Amino acid sequence: MSRLLFVFALLLLTCSAAAENWPAPDWSERPLNRNDALTALENYAFPTRDEATRKGVRTDALLIIHDGAVVYERYGSVTRADTPHLTWSISKSILASVLGVAFGEGRFKLEDPVARFYPPFGAHPDIKLQDLLHWASGLDWQEDYEYAPLNSSVVAMLYTRGRGDMAQYTAEHGVAGAPGTSYRYSSGDSTVLAAALKSMVGEGAYADYPWTALFEPLGINSAVWERDATGTFVGSSYAYMTARDLARIGLLMERGGRWQDRQLLPRAWVDFNLTPFKSLTPTDEAPGGHWWLNRTADGAPGPWPDAPPDTFAALGHWGQALYVIPSAGLLIVRYADDRDGSYDHNQLLKLALKAVAGEGDK
């Protein structure tokens, strides 16, 4: 009898695996039926706007995948399905996935000091790799953008005195607090991680590593990643890929780091990515390990009240977003050019969930 139960359980597991929808090589499609909820989503994401003023929501791409199938896809402006779009800070979460493969290969531990892999951090011997992944290096970094460019560390890193060697520029910053204690968002932390990866995998393998480790196994063919003058990937900002290719990283994370029958990212790595960081200083954001979460370390609600607590996201400047909702089997990629801060993550998530559920406003 026990043997029959074992065989039955094995059959159930086999059927379950076979029922999973994977892009092979492209995504299957199952378009949503037209309904009031879908119209409401489109009206929010693709409003009529005055391009001359650059005000209001401007969506370049909106892709929704449900249970592994494309259910909605629309593009705007000059963006098309085959356009590798700048992801801005979504690059940070892409980098985290590349690092996850290296972690699974035993190339580093989270508790390792950064200086072990990036010697210029010898001036900061107490900073660990996990601190950088939490944006908690403790360095005195100012992540200001267009509204305060003269005070901005990230503007200087990307465009002026730091652009030749971005990781070195970050290493030269002073200390604002103890590492690993307080969240302080920093594109510099991410770029140092990209520099540390060079030592982890070796100079010869580094230039191709994101492709051989992550992009090729996932079937991503559109990826472009800019590097600074030293050859270090700009891990904070400058990865490009199509919406459908970015969704593959979302599916990998939705399914716990597994891609078909291969555990590409260790489960422990994904758990680290999706565990809220407990900051000693208050923050309205909910950082994990280079991903954004909809739950906080103390169990309080996250930033998107109309989305399930297990929702997490990779987010970038001017409205770039990859949302993952495992409990709903949902992935949403949004590329955009929002310049005035009017776009609201929670509103899009709320409308997308309604559209997929087929719910209209009552």
N, C-alpha and C positions, 0 to 999 in steps of 0.2 A: 504493500500500500504506500509506504514512504517513497518507493521508487517512482510510482505513478504520480504522486504529488510533485516530486522533483521534476519529472518530465513535463507535467502540466505547467509548473512555474516557469520552466525554461521556454516553453512555447509562448507563454504570455509575454515574457521579456523580449523574445524574438519578434513577436507581432508588434509590440510597442515600439521597438527600435525601427521596424520597417515602416511604421505609420508616421514617423517623424519626417517632416518635409525639409530637405536641404537643397540649396542651389547646386545643381549638378548638370551642366556647369552654370546655367543661369537660373534665376528665380522662377518658380512657377507663378502663375497669375490667377487671381480669383477676385475680380473687381467687385467693389461694394455696390449694392443697389442704390440708386438715386433716392434720397429721402431728405426730409427737412434738416436732420442733424448734419448730413454731409454738406448741404448747402450752407448751413451756418458756419461750418469749419472753413469752407472755401471763402466765404465772405470775410472772415477774419484774416485768413492767411494771405489772400490775394485781393486786397481792396483796391478800388480805384484811387490813385494818388498822383500828386504832382511831382514828377521826377526832378523838376528843376529845383525844388526846395529840399529834396531828400528827407522829407519828414513823413513819419508814419511807418507802418509795417511794410517791408518789402521782402517777400519770400522769393528766393531764386529756385528752390527745389523743395518739394514736400513729398516724401515717400513713406508709406505706411505698410508694414509687413505684419501679417497676423498668422500665427502658427506656421511660419516659414514660407508663406505665399504673399506676393505683392497684391494688396487689395486697393491701393490708391497710389497714384503717381502723377505729379504735375510739375511743370517747370515754368519759370518766368524770366524776364529780362533776356540776357544773352546765354543763360545756362540751359544746357540740354542734357539728356540722359548720359551722353558720353563725355561730358565736361568734367575734368578733374578740378573741383572747386577748392579754393583755399579754405582750410578748416580752422585757421587761427588756433585757439587754445584747445580745441579738440585734439590737436597734436600731442598734448600732454597725456591724454588717456591712450592714444595710439602707442606712444612711447612706453607707457606702463605695460601694455600688452606685449610689446617686444621684449621688455625687461622680464616679463613673466616667463617667456620661453627660456631666457638665459638663466633665470632662477631655477627652473625645472632641470636644466642641464648641470646644476651644481656650481655655477660660475661665481655666485656670491650668496651671502646671507644678509637678511635685513638688518642685522645688528652690526654688520661690518662698518668700520669708520670709512667715510668717503675718501679720506686721504690715502687709503690702501690702493684705490683705483685711480685717483686723481691727485697727484702729488701737490699741486698748488694749494690744496686744502690742508696742507700741513700746518697752516696758520690757524686752522679750526679743527684740532684733533678730536674734539668731542662730538662733532656732528656725524651722525650715522646715516646710512642710505635710507632707512625708514623715515628719518626726519625730513629728508628732501621729498620723499613721496607723500608726506603729510603737509607739505609746504610749511614746515615748522623748523627750518634751519636755525632760526634765531638771528639771521643776518639782518642788518638795517637796510631793508629793501623797500623802495617806494613804487608800487604798481599803479602809477597814475598814467592816464592816456592823454587824449587830445585836450582835455580840460585843464591839465597842469603839466605840459610837456617839459618845462624847465626843471621841474622837481622829479621827473620820472626816471627811475632806474631802467625800466623796460624800454622806453624810447631811446635812451642812451645806448643800451645794449644792442638793440636791433638796428639803429640808424646812425649813431654818431661815434663817440669815443670807444664803445665796446664792441663794435660790429666785426672787427678783425679777429678777435678771440673772445667770444662771448662768455665762456666758462671762466677764463682768467679774470675778466672784468668782474664777474660775480664774486670770485674768490677774494678780490681786493676790497670788498665791502667790510665795514666794521660790524660789530656785534650789537644787537639791540636787546637780546634776551637769551636765556638759557635754551640750548637746542632741545627739541622734542617736547616742549612745554606749551607753546602757544602757536596757534595758526596765524600765519602772516603770508597771504598769497604772494607767490614769487615766481615769475617766469625764469628768473635766474636759477632757482632750485632745480627746475626741470632741465635747463640747458646743461647744468653740471652733471645731472644724471646721464644725459646723452654723451657727455665727455667721458664719464666713468665707464660707460659701456664699451668704449674703445679698448680700454685695458682688460676688461672682462673677456672679450672675445678675440682680442688680438688685432693689431693694425691691419694685417692682410685681409682678415675676414670682415672687418667693420663696415666697409662701404656697401657690401651686399647683404649684411646681416638682417636688416629689417625685411628684406625680400625673402631670403632663404629661410629665416626663422618663422615669419608670420605671414607675409603677403602671399607668397606662392602656395603654402599649404591651404590657405583660405580661398585660393582662386582669385585673388585681387590682382588685376592687370593694369590698373590706371594710376597707381601710386607714384607720386613725385615727392621728394623730400629735399629741401634746400639745405646746404651746409655753409658754415662760415669759412673764413679764409684758412683756418687750420684744418678743415675737413670734418669738423664736428657737426653732426645734424643739429639743426635748430629745433631742439626737442620741445620748445615752448610753443612754437607758432607756425612753422612753415611746411607742414605736410599738406598735400593735395590729393584728393581722390574723388571719384564719382560717388553719387549718393548710394547707388546699389552696392558699390564696393565697401563703403563705410558701414553699411548695414551688416556686412559679413562679420565685422568685428563686434557689432552689437549682438548678433546671433551667437557668436562664440561665448560672449559673456552671459547672455541669457541662459545658455545651457551649461553653465558652470565650468567653462574653459574647455569643453569637449567639442571637437569637430568631427562629426560622423562617429567613427569607431576609435578615434585618437584623442587622448587627453592632452591637448596641445599646451594648455596652461594648467599647472598643478592646482588642484582644488584649494590647497592652502593659500595659494597666491590670490585666487579670486576672492576667497574669504577675507584676506587682508585688504584687498581693494575696496570691498563692500562693508567694511567695519568702520563705523563712525569714529573719527578722531576726537578725543576729549581735550579740548583746548582750555587752558587756565584763564584765558582772556575771552570775554563774551564775543560771539559772532552770530550773525543772522544766517550764515551759510552752514552747510552740513558736509564738510569734506570727508572723504574716505582716503584711500590710497591712490591719489591722482584720478579719482572719479568723484562726482557729486551725488549725494544721497538724499533720500526723502525721509530720513529719520536721523535723530541726533544721538549722541553717546549717552545722554541721560533719559532716553526714551520719549522725549518730547516730539510733537509733530514736526515734520520737515517743512521745507519752503513751498511745497505744492499741495495744498490741502485737498484738492479735488482729484488727486492721483493716489493710487495705493501706496502704502508705506514702503513696499519693496521696490518702488521705482528708483532708478538711478540714471545718471546722465553724464555724457561728455559735453562740455559747453565751451563756446568760443566767442570772441569779440564780434560785435555787430549781429548777434542773433544766431550764430551757428549752434546746432544742437543735434546730438544723438541721444534719444531717450530709450530706455529699456524698461519694460514692465513685465517681469517674468510671470507674475500671477495671471496676467491677461494674455500671455503669449504674444506680446506686442512690441514692435520696434518702430520708431519714428525717426527719420532723418530730416532735418530742416537746414537748408542752406539759405543765407539771407544777406541783406545789406541794410540793416536797421541802424540808423544814425542818431535817433533822438530819444532812445530809451522807452518808446511807447510799447514795444513788444513785451508780452507777459507769458512766461513759461507755463504758469498754471492754467491760464485761459486756453492755450492751445492744447494742452494735455486733456483738459476737461472736454473740449469740443471733439477731439480725436477719439476719446473713449466713447462718447455718445454716438459718433458716426459709425464706429465699428460695431457697437452694440445695436445699432439701428434705432436709437431712441431719438425722437424729436422733442422739441419743447412742447410741454402740455399747456 
